[in-house]
Every structure is written in structure tokens, then in C-alpha cells.
Amino acid sequence: MFKNSIICLIFLLKSSNVLSDTIQCQYSDQGYKIYDTSLEDYKRLTGYGCNIINISPAGLEHQIEIQGKHLKSNNDNDVTFVAFFVDETYINLEKFGSQFCEKFKNLQVVQIVRGQIREVQLDSLKNCKNLKYLDFSENEIREVSEDLLTGNTKLTQLSMQDNKLKLIPENWLINQKDLEELWLGSNKLKNLPTNFLKSATKLKYLDLESNEFETLSPKMLENLQKLEILNFGSNKISEIPQNAFNSLTNLKSLSLNDNKLHSISPGWFSNLKNLESLDLSDNMIDKIHKDDFEPLTKLESLYINGNGIKSIDSNLFENLHNLKYLGLAENEISELPAGVFAYLVNLEELDLHDNQLTVIHADSFGHLKNLYKLTLQDNQIESFDKRIIDNTAIYEIDMRNNECSNEYVQKRNRIGTKLSSCFENYEPIADDKFLGDIF
């Protein structure tokens, strides 16, 4: 995103943290977000050509006023990155525009984190014409002006996560034609205005986790054809319109975990042909059907943990040939139908811990030649057919807290001696012979 030789100013506003005056390092393309304020972490960040400046807050209110002496630079036009990392200190943004945006004409990155900011003045960013990345996360912002970003038409990444936002102006992003990533997680949003994302047609990442959404508007996402990652986890969603995701033809990851969904509608995923990861864990879903996942032929990870699922049909996963991870833990499944996983020829990890399984038959995992890890912890398993081990590539099994064994198998050569009490008709074999027979 940025050229190599840049100048970056990082202000560590923490009275208990004493740093040397200046630290120099080089910029790299590996990333540019910094969250920790420890000196050692900055030394490890080989990615920034930065001056790291320590400023101690003064006064009873712990307020920071950036002075001219803090803003010295050999060439102001080379300063593209300004970051503030604050620890229980109030930072005044009233003069930010004149102190920073006017001085550093090429400023591209502004991060002001943990600054107890309650309000962002309308003129604060007006002169930051080249701003590409703006991060106001972990503050106390309750509202934003509709015109706040009017002059910032080059933004590609915007973070307002972990604030106290309840409402977002409908036209707040109207000029953000280049926006690619938007973080609004950990606020108090119950909905987004219908046209809020209408102009953000280049958006690839949208995080709305940990808000108070109860439903999704059918038109909220309709212009986001380039969206790849969508996170609605940890909300209160109990209802999703059939066509809510119809426009998201390039979506690769969808998180709906930790909501109040009672069932899955096949219409949700009908256009999600490129979806690779789906998280439906920790909802109230008690039944899943084959049609629920039928369009998701490219899916690689499926999380359905922590629901109330009691049974699964034998053809449930028939179309999920590319699935590598399947999480069915913390449900109420008591039986695995013969061949239920037979279509999952690329499955590598299967998690069934904390269910009500009592018997594991050999045909339960038929055709899973690539299965590497099997988790069956916290069930009620009394017997386990040894042929499961012979017919798969299983290297790791977790059988803790079952009726037949409390052992945890980490390596195949331990299976012969550590799980014999679980296997039907099993004759103990020395570890070396067991390995020889398999490999």
C-alpha cells in the first residue's frame, strides 16, 4: 500500500512508559497496524521508518496537547503515518487538522487508539486529503457527523470498532468510492441505514461483530459484489431475509456465530458459490438439512458447534467435497448414520466433542482417507471400531472423558497401547509392529 522509505511518527502517550528519544526502522509491506505500546514490540516491527516519541500526559485530567516541538521533520511531505497509542489519557482532537493535516500534506495513515475520544470535531480531518487508513478504535465515540469524511475521498480502510456508536449517518460513506475494509465491531448498532453502504462498491471486508443487530435489511448489502469477508458474529440476530446475501457473489467467509438463529434457510446461501468458510456456531439451530448447504461446493470450513442438533441425515454433506474442517461439537448428536461423512473426501479435521455418542462404527468415517485429526472428547463412547484407524490417515485422536478410555492419543504409534479398552475385538500389538502394519 505504501512506498518503502516513509516517515512515521508514533506517539506513546503513557506516563509510566519511558522510551528513548528516537527509534529508526524500515518500512515493509507486511502490514501497518500496531496495537501494543511496549518498546520491545516496536523493535520487532521491522516494518516502519518511524520516529517513536514518548509524551507524558500532564495535569489532573491527563490531557495531551501536542506541541510544535513534537512535530519536527526534515521533510514534512515525507510523513505519511501518524499513530497515537493512549493509556487512560484524553487526547484533544480540536487542533488535529491544523497541527497534522495541514503540516503533513501527504499524511496517509492516522491511528488514534484508546484515547478516550468522545467526539470527533467536524474539521479534524478536513485537510487530510491523502488519508488512506483511519483508525479511531477503542475510544468512546457515541456519534459521528455525516460530513466528517467529506474531504477524505481516498480512504481504503476505516476502523471505528470498540466505541459506543448507536447510529450511523446514512450518507457518512457517500464519498468513499475506494473503501475496501470497514471495521464497526464492538459498538451498539442495531441496524445500518438502507443506503449506508451504497457507494462502497469496492468493499472487501466488513466487520459488524459484537453489536445489537436483531435482523438484516434485505437491501443493506446489495451493492457489495466485491465483498469477501462478512462478520455478523455475536449479535442478536434471529431472522435473516431469504435474499439478504444474494449480491455477495464473491464472498469467501461468512460469520453468523453467537446469534439467536433457530434454523437455516437454503435461500441464504443460494448465490454464495465462492464461500470457503461458514460459521454458524453458538446459535439455537436444532436441525440441519441437505438443502441447507447444497450451493456451497467450495466450502472448506464449516462450524456448527454449540447448537441443539440431535441428529444428522446420511446425505447431509453430499455436496461439500472440498470441506477440510467440520465442527459439530457441543450438540446433542447420539448417533452417526452409516456413510454420513462419505462424501467429505478432503476432510482433514472432524470435531465431535461434547455430544452424546455411545458407539463409533467403522463405517462412520468411511472414505475419509485424508482425515488427520478426530476429536471425540466428552461423549459416552463405550466402544470404538479399530478399523477406523486402519482405513484413515488419522494421526491424532482425542478420546478423553468417555466410558471406554480417558486417554488422549497424540501419535499413531500410541494407539496400540493407550486405547485398547475402546476397540472391539482388538488384539494388542507392539507399537513398532503397529506402525509397520500401517505405514
LOLUM-554271 format. One record per residue (C-alpha): z, y, x; residue in one letter. Coordinates in steps of 0.5 Angstrom, whole numbers, plus 500, padded with zeros to 3 digits. Example, Ala and Ser with C-alpha at 12.3 -4.5 7.8 and 13.67 -1.06 7.14 Angstrom:
516491525A
514498527S
This chain:
500500500M
502505506F
499506512K
502504519N
505510522S
509513517I
516517517I
521515512C
528519511L
533514509I
540518507F
546513506L
551517502L
557513503K
563516506S
566510509S
560508513N
559511520V
552511523L
548513529S
544519528D
537516528T
534509528I
527508529Q
523502527C
516501525Q
513500518Y
510493516S
506491509D
512486508Q
515491503G
519497502Y
524497497K
531497500I
538496496Y
543494502D
546500505T
549496511S
547498518L
545491520E
541490514D
537496516Y
536494523K
533488521R
528491516L
522492522T
518495516G
519502517Y
518508521G
525511519C
530516520N
536514517I
541519516I
548519514N
551524510I
558524508S
560527501P
564533500A
569536495G
573532490L
567531486E
564527491H
558531490Q
552531495I
548537497E
542536502I
541542507Q
535544511G
538541517K
537534514H
530535513L
527536520K
521533521S
516534527N
510534522N
512535514D
506532512N
507525515D
514524511V
512519506T
518516504F
525519502V
531514500A
538515497F
543510497F
549512494V
556509493D
560512488E
557519489T
554524485Y
547527487I
545533484N
537533483L
537540481E
533542487K
530536489F
523539487G
524545492S
527541497Q
523535498F
517535494C
514542496E
516541503K
513534504F
506534501K
505527502N
511524499L
509517496Q
516514495V
522516492V
528512491Q
535514489I
540509487V
547508485R
547516485G
551517478Q
545521476I
546522468R
540527467E
533528471V
531535470Q
524536468L
522540474D
525535479S
518531480L
513536478K
511538485N
511530488C
503530487K
502524491N
508520489L
506512488K
513509488Y
519512484L
526508483D
532511479F
535504478S
543503478E
544510475N
547513469E
541516466I
541516458R
534519456E
528522460V
524527458S
517526455E
514531460D
518528466L
512525470L
506529467T
505531475G
505525478N
499521476T
498517482K
504512480L
503505481T
511503481Q
516505477L
523503476S
529505471M
533499471Q
540498470D
541505467N
543507460K
537508456L
537507449K
530510447L
524512451I
519517449P
512515446E
508519451N
512518457W
507514461L
501517458I
498520465N
500513468Q
493510469K
494507475D
501504474L
502496476E
509495476E
515497471L
522496471W
526497465L
531492465G
539492464S
538498459N
540499452K
533499449L
532496442K
524497442N
519501445L
514506441P
508502439T
503506444N
508507449F
504502454L
497504451K
495508457S
498503462A
492498462T
493496470K
500494469L
501487472K
509487472Y
513489466L
521487466D
525488460L
530483461E
537485459S
536490453N
537489446E
531487443F
531483437E
524482435T
517484439L
512489436S
505486435P
502492438K
507493444M
503489449L
496489446E
493493452N
496490457L
490485459Q
492485467K
499483466L
501477470E
509477469I
513479463L
520478463N
524479456F
530475458G
537476456S
535480450N
537478442K
530476440I
530472434S
523473432E
516474435I
510475431P
504470432Q
500475435N
505478440A
502475446F
494475444N
492480449S
495477455L
490473458T
492474465N
499472464L
502468469K
509468468S
513469461L
521469461S
524469454L
530465456N
537467454D
535470447N
536467440K
530463438L
530458433H
523455434S
517455438I
510458434S
504455437P
501461436G
505465441W
501461447F
494461444S
491465449N
495464455L
490460458K
493462465N
500461464L
503458470E
511459468S
514459462L
522460461D
525458454L
532456457S
538458453D
536459446N
537455440M
531451439I
533444437D
526441436K
519442440I
512439438H
506437442K
502443439D
507448442D
505447449F
497445448E
494451450P
498451457L
494447461T
495451467K
503451467L
506449473E
514450471S
517449464L
524451463Y
527449456I
534448459N
540450454G
538449447N
539444442G
534439443I
536432440K
529428441S
522429444I
516426442D
512421446S
506425447N
509432447L
507434454F
500431453E
496437456N
501439461L
497435467H
499441472N
506441471L
510441477K
517442475Y
520440468L
527443466G
530439460L
538440462A
544442457E
540439451N
542433446E
537428448I
539421447S
533417449E
527418453L
521415449P
516410453A
511414457G
514421455V
512423462F
506419463A
501425463Y
505429468L
501426474V
503432478N
510433476L
515433483E
522435480E
525433473L
532436471D
535432465L
542433467H
548434461D
544430456N
546424452Q
542419455L
545412456T
540407459V
534409463I
528404463H
522403468A
517406463D
521412462S
518415468F
511411469G
505414473H
510419476L
507418483K
509425485N
516425482L
520427488Y
527429485K
530427479L
537430476T
541425471L
548428472Q
553429467D
550424462N
552417459Q
548412463I
550405463E
544402467S
538404471F
532400472D
531399479K
523399478R
523407477I
525408485I
519403487D
514406482N
515413484T
516418490A
523419489I
527422495Y
533425491E
537423485I
543426482D
547421478M
554424478R
558423472N
555417469N
558411466E
555407472C
556411478S
559417481N
554418487E
549423489Y
543420492V
540425497Q
536420501K
532414499R
535409504N
542410501R
539408494I
540401496G
548401497T
550407493K
547406486L
547398486S
552399480S
547403476C
541398477F
539392472E
538385476N
539389482Y
540385489E
543389494P
538390500I
540393507A
538400508D
533398513D
529393509K
529397503F
526403507L
521398510G
519395503D
518402500I
514405506F
